[in-house]
Amino acid sequence: MEVQGKVKMVGETQTFGSNGFRKREIVVTTEEQYPQHIMVEFVQDKCDLLNTFQVGQDVKISINLRGREWVNPQGETKYFNSIQGWRIESLQAAMPAGGSTPPPTPPADAFEPATDFSKEEHDDLPF
């Protein structure tokens, strides 16, 4: 999965416990009708991937969704989710230096459907 947006915050690397577990957080604001502020955490050796990124940069982050179960001392089961990044790239680097040259246009047949949907039976479903 991927998250794309503008860097809002890059946190410092935090170290936890005696085994030296490291975590670093970045917040990306999506650019859509209702922008979302998505916090992504990078752990262990992936923390260093954030060293070259600054507030305001447009980025694309490859993520994994993580979920875990925890049973508290009272015996209640709780569930937690986290978004863990494993790759980050600047979107500015993908643009030409001048920024005015549009990307190459794919061939017209690149968007042809694999199936001819016009031959399907018509139904009354509104979607």
Secondary structure, 3 states (H helix, E strand, C coil): CEEEEEEEEECCCEEECCCCEEEEEEEEECCCCCCCEEEEEEEHHHHHHHCCCCCCCEEEEEEEEEEEEEECCCCCEEEEEEEEEEEEEECHHHCCCCCCCCCCCCCHHHHCCCCCHHHCCCCCCCC
